[in-house]
Amino acid sequence: MAQPDRDGRVRRFGPVPRTVHRATGWLMMICLTTAACLYLGPLAQLVGRRHLMAMVHEWSGILLPAPLLLGLLSSEFRADLRRLNRFAEYDRQWLRAARRRLTSPQARPAGKFNAGQKLYAGWIAGAVLVMMSTGLLMWFMGLLPFISRTSAIFVHDILAWTITFVLIGHIRRAYADPEARLGMRTGYVSRSWADRHHSRWLGEEHADTESAPPAATPSRPAVE
């Protein structure tokens, strides 16, 4: 594993994106842990306090979108969301390389976020919305009478297992790249890592800066 350089570090994430990521991760872990305490028999017997586990599970699920919604107050966070929502031609090249199991950075060009991260972000956002919807249907059974509680439980449970396996894959990928974890923990990464794994990122940042309209300067009063 490449170690971070002493010099030439670049800012990857500010305080708001890092806080949103950390808070969302903790809420997701609380949600999954309490779900395991409710649905896995041996663990439920070991922990007990079923009513407390159910209450923590429900409220952690309801609060799950809160960090993202609060993060929208930050212009930097909104800019990151726009990048995650934008698919470029090199992202398609990244996906083609992933299908062919090509792992070299040259075969997988990426901006600030690679194509896999963009797909993961979109999928997990949709999955959280479905989990919240089915959870509310289980909590308030009369909310949509034409949808049975059994159907809501089935979708909720299947998607919960899917999210668990996807998150395990996400965590494994993060632990395989200590520099990426450093960027999320401190906000800074080495320039060599950025050039190697996100080769289009710094160029795009520079282009965006150059294309931004210049700030208006106050006009000087005419001298009479």
Order of alpha helices (4+ residues) and beta strands (2+ residues): beta-alpha-alpha-alpha-alpha-alpha-alpha-alpha-alpha-alpha-beta-alpha-alpha
